[in-house]
Amino acid sequence: MKTLMITMICAGALMSTTALAQTQPKLSTQIAQLEAKGYRVIELEVKADWLEAEVASADGQRHELVVDARTGEILRKQADD
């Protein structure tokens, strides 16, 4: 009985992780979205529901962006020194 319970918990965790992964776009898509907005991605950190991106704008200025992982919306933009 204990083994069955552990198996069911693991299966549930795996299914929820798979469902979460399917709702977030691929990294290549997210990078392409930032490039379409005029940024060159230098570094990208994946967090639970957002991305932290170090980018350079067309004029060469560097910025740190916080991006919604699902929508690609830029939630915060800060000059990177």
N, C-alpha and C positions, 0 to 999 in steps of 0.2 A: 504494500500500500504506500509506504514511504517513497519507494522508487517511482511509482506511478505519479505521485504528487510532484516530485522533483522534475520528472520528465514533462509534466504538464506546465509547470512554471517556466521551464527552459523554453518550451515550444511557444508559449505566450510571449516571452521576452523576445525571441527571435522574430516572431511575426510582427510585433510592434516596431522593432528596429527596421525590418524590411519595409513596412508601411511608411515609416518616416523617411527612409532613403528614397522611396519612390516619389515622395512629394517634393523633394528638393531637386532643383536642376543640377545637371552635371557641372563640375568645375569649369570645363571648357566653355560651357554656355555662359556661366557667370563671368568668366574672363572676357568673352566676346562682348557681353553686354557693357562691361566697363570700357572696353576699347571703342565700342560704338559711341560712347559718351565722350570720347576724346582723351582717355587716359591710357597710359602704358603701365601695365602691372609689373611691379618690381618684386613684391613679396606678398604672399597670401596666406593667412592663417584661418583655418576653419574652426569655428566654435559651434556650439549646439544649434543655435537658430540664426546665427549671423556670421559674417566674415569680417576679418580685419584685413584691409588691403593697404599696402604702401604703394602709391602710384605716382607717376609723373604726368603733369598736364602737358598740353601741346607747347606751352611756353617754357617748359623745363622745370617748373616749380613742383616740388614734392608735397604730397598730401597723404594723410592717413585717413582712410575711409572706414566707416562701419556700414556694412551692407546687409540688408535683410536677405537671408539665404534662400528664401522661397520666392520672393518677388523681384529681387535685384534692386530694390529701392535703396538709395543712399540715405541712411539714417543720420549720419554725422560726418562732417568733413572738417578736418583740422590741418593747418599748415604743419608740415613735418620739418623740423630744424635739422 
